[in-house]
Amino acid sequence: MKRTRKKFSPAFKLKVVLEALKEQSTLSEMAQKYEVHPNVISRWKAEFLDKAESVFDSKSNKPEEPQKEDDLYKEIGRMKIENDWLKKKLGPFQ
């Protein structure tokens, strides 16, 4: 019989990590409660703490918006060219 790995949602991981950060129960207790190995909880907690700084990093959030806007303008331009071409080709059939 082949065993498959459990896949946990980001919401579930966040719930477990936040409880681990509160330190109101031991890793063993949490592992039993959520049916996850204590090492996994420790790894999720370390990963969360490593990436927590990026939440407040304003530089990483700003470039995203202009890039999306540029992509949208490119898409509009491409669609306008296609639309004009189709109008020209289908003109006699309308």
VOPAGU-2260 file (C-alpha; in pm, 1 decimal, decimal comma):
REM VOPAGU-2260
SITE   aa  ch    i         X         Y         Z
SITE  MET   A    0       0,0       0,0       0,0
SITE  LYS   A    1     141,8     335,8    -104,8
SITE  ARG   A    2     120,0     618,4     146,0
SITE  THR   A    3      58,9     970,7      25,7
SITE  ARG   A    4     163,6    1287,3     199,0
SITE  LYS   A    5     -93,4    1513,6     354,1
SITE  LYS   A    6    -122,5    1855,7     198,4
SITE  PHE   A    7    -210,6    2137,4     433,1
SITE  SER   A    8    -368,2    2465,0     329,6
SITE  PRO   A    9    -191,9    2793,6     403,7
SITE  ALA   A   10    -479,2    2887,1     637,1
SITE  PHE   A   11    -428,5    2569,9     839,7
SITE  LYS   A   12     -52,9    2626,7     859,1
SITE  LEU   A   13    -107,5    2985,0     975,2
SITE  LYS   A   14    -349,5    2868,8    1244,2
SITE  VAL   A   15     -97,5    2615,5    1375,9
SITE  VAL   A   16     195,1    2860,1    1361,7
SITE  LEU   A   17       5,8    3134,2    1543,4
SITE  GLU   A   18     -84,7    2890,3    1817,9
SITE  ALA   A   19     279,9    2778,1    1835,1
SITE  LEU   A   20     391,1    3139,9    1870,9
SITE  LYS   A   21     156,3    3187,8    2166,4
SITE  GLU   A   22     339,1    2901,9    2342,6
SITE  GLN   A   23      34,4    2811,0    2550,2
SITE  SER   A   24      78,9    2441,4    2474,7
SITE  THR   A   25     376,1    2220,9    2395,7
SITE  LEU   A   26     470,8    2107,3    2047,9
SITE  SER   A   27     371,8    1752,4    2141,5
SITE  GLU   A   28      25,3    1862,8    2247,4
SITE  MET   A   29     -19,8    2063,7    1931,0
SITE  ALA   A   30     106,8    1775,4    1720,0
SITE  GLN   A   31    -157,5    1546,5    1869,2
SITE  LYS   A   32    -428,4    1809,4    1837,0
SITE  TYR   A   33    -360,1    1885,6    1468,5
SITE  GLU   A   34    -223,2    1541,4    1371,7
SITE  VAL   A   35     106,5    1688,3    1249,2
SITE  HIS   A   36     458,5    1588,1    1349,7
SITE  PRO   A   37     624,7    1830,1    1597,0
SITE  ASN   A   38     917,9    1880,2    1355,1
SITE  VAL   A   39     675,2    2000,9    1089,1
SITE  ILE   A   40     529,5    2256,5    1327,8
SITE  SER   A   41     879,8    2377,0    1414,0
SITE  ARG   A   42     968,6    2404,6    1044,4
SITE  TRP   A   43     649,3    2601,2     965,3
SITE  LYS   A   44     717,7    2833,5    1258,3
SITE  ALA   A   45    1077,4    2898,8    1146,4
SITE  GLU   A   46     966,6    2959,9     787,4
SITE  PHE   A   47     696,8    3199,9     907,3
SITE  LEU   A   48     941,9    3396,2    1119,1
SITE  ASP   A   49    1196,5    3411,7     834,3
SITE  LYS   A   50     941,5    3555,5     592,4
SITE  ALA   A   51     757,4    3779,9     840,4
SITE  GLU   A   52     985,2    4075,5     765,4
SITE  SER   A   53     868,4    4088,4     403,6
SITE  VAL   A   54     514,4    4174,0     517,7
SITE  PHE   A   55     631,3    4518,1     626,5
SITE  ASP   A   56     877,6    4572,2     342,7
SITE  SER   A   57     721,9    4850,0     134,0
SITE  LYS   A   58     976,8    4808,0    -147,8
SITE  SER   A   59     864,5    4454,8    -228,3
SITE  ASN   A   60     497,9    4557,8    -249,6
SITE  LYS   A   61     529,0    4862,2    -476,2
SITE  PRO   A   62     678,9    4716,9    -797,8
SITE  GLU   A   63     392,7    4472,6    -825,8
SITE  GLU   A   64     128,6    4733,2    -915,2
SITE  PRO   A   65     301,4    4909,7   -1209,3
SITE  GLN   A   66     397,4    4574,9   -1356,8
SITE  LYS   A   67      35,6    4461,6   -1351,2
SITE  GLU   A   68     -71,6    4790,3   -1506,7
SITE  ASP   A   69     187,3    4758,3   -1784,8
SITE  ASP   A   70      73,8    4402,9   -1855,7
SITE  LEU   A   71    -286,4    4519,4   -1879,8
SITE  TYR   A   72    -196,8    4797,0   -2125,9
SITE  LYS   A   73      -4,6    4545,8   -2338,3
SITE  GLU   A   74    -304,2    4313,3   -2339,1
SITE  ILE   A   75    -537,7    4599,2   -2439,9
SITE  GLY   A   76    -305,7    4693,4   -2725,0
SITE  ARG   A   77    -282,9    4335,7   -2846,1
SITE  MET   A   78    -662,0    4296,2   -2834,4
SITE  LYS   A   79    -713,6    4625,3   -3022,4
SITE  ILE   A   80    -479,7    4511,4   -3301,3
SITE  GLU   A   81    -659,6    4177,2   -3325,7
SITE  ASN   A   82    -998,3    4350,8   -3326,5
SITE  ASP   A   83    -893,3    4593,3   -3602,2
SITE  TRP   A   84    -754,6    4305,5   -3810,6
SITE  LEU   A   85   -1074,4    4105,5   -3771,6
SITE  LYS   A   86   -1288,2    4406,2   -3866,9
SITE  LYS   A   87   -1079,3    4454,3   -4180,9
SITE  LYS   A   88   -1095,0    4086,1   -4280,4
SITE  LEU   A   89   -1463,6    4036,2   -4197,1
SITE  GLY   A   90   -1577,5    4371,3   -4340,1
SITE  PRO   A   91   -1727,0    4228,0   -4661,7
SITE  PHE   A   92   -1918,1    3956,4   -4468,0
SITE  GLN   A   93   -2101,5    4192,2   -4235,1
